[in-house]
Amino acid sequence: HKIHQMKNFILLFLLLIVYTGFSQQKQAPDAYLNSVKIDLNKVFLNPKSIDSIKIEKKTPQGTIYILTKNRKFATLTLRNIVNKYTDIKHIDNSILFRIEGKLIEDTTEIKIDDSYFIYVDVVNLSGVKYLDDKFRDLKIINIDLDETERKPQIMLRGNVDIWIK
């Protein structure tokens, strides 16, 4: 199991290195997920879902081909996640999304691998007194993606915070 995780980590790391190298050029490489063109900045892929990564340099910017283990690869949209994990009825311009701590500047075409364990936290800023009134309706939706399910934790408070796992 650890060898498999290491393999996935190495594949993802190599993909990141290649993507970073190409992104320093004028144009990022084209990327394909199971033969469908994707924007690597808008697709959140679980390393456990990756079967193989192939990199070709036949074009000036290069091409990345990613194949998943399951060719009927399922993704979720931000709307799917909001509907499933929150009581928010409508997505509008009062919602700010953060995925894995990264601010999402353009929410169109965001796709999240359905095999992730998804944890959602909604932060309502209505009680923040120092904010201008026009920002008090703002909600921040933090989405964390984990490869494995989180274990329940209990936190005891005293003079020192103690975590029991």
Residue pairs with C-beta under 8 A, 6 or more apart in sequence:
5 48
5 147
8 47
8 48
8 50
9 47
11 47
11 50
11 52
11 53
12 47
12 50
14 53
15 53
15 64
15 66
18 29
18 55
18 62
18 64
19 28
19 29
19 31
19 40
19 64
22 28
22 29
22 61
22 62
25 60
25 61
26 61
27 60
27 61
28 40
28 61
29 55
29 61
29 62
29 63
29 64
30 37
30 59
30 61
30 62
30 63
30 64
31 37
31 38
31 39
31 40
31 63
31 64
31 65
31 66
32 38
32 63
32 64
32 65
32 66
33 43
33 45
33 66
33 68
33 73
34 66
34 67
34 68
34 71
34 73
38 111
39 109
40 64
42 106
42 108
42 109
42 110
42 111
43 75
43 110
43 111
43 112
43 113
44 99
44 100
44 110
44 111
44 112
44 113
44 116
44 145
45 66
45 68
45 113
46 113
46 115
46 116
46 145
46 147
47 147
48 115
48 147
49 68
49 69
49 70
49 73
49 113
49 115
50 66
50 67
50 68
50 69
51 67
51 68
51 69
52 66
52 67
53 64
53 65
53 66
53 67
54 64
54 65
54 67
55 62
55 63
55 64
55 65
56 62
56 63
56 65
57 63
73 113
74 113
74 114
74 115
75 111
75 112
75 113
75 114
76 84
76 111
76 112
76 113
76 114
76 118
77 110
77 111
77 112
78 91
78 97
78 104
78 107
78 110
78 112
79 91
81 112
81 118
81 120
81 143
82 88
82 91
82 95
82 141
85 118
85 120
86 120
86 122
86 141
88 95
88 122
88 139
88 141
91 107
94 137
94 138
94 139
95 138
95 139
95 140
95 141
96 103
96 138
96 139
96 140
96 141
97 103
97 104
97 107
97 110
97 140
97 141
97 143
98 104
98 140
98 141
98 142
98 143
99 110
99 112
99 143
99 145
100 143
100 144
100 145
101 142
104 110
112 118
112 143
112 145
113 145
116 145
116 146
116 147
117 145
117 146
117 147
117 148
117 149
117 150
118 143
118 144
118 145
119 143
119 144
119 145
119 146
119 150
120 141
120 142
120 143
120 144
121 141
121 142
121 144
122 139
122 140
122 141
122 142
123 139
123 140
123 141
123 142
124 139
125 131
125 135
125 136
125 137
125 138
125 139
125 140
126 136
126 137
128 135
128 136
131 138
151 165
153 163
153 164
153 165
154 163
154 164
155 161
155 162
155 163
155 164
156 162
156 164
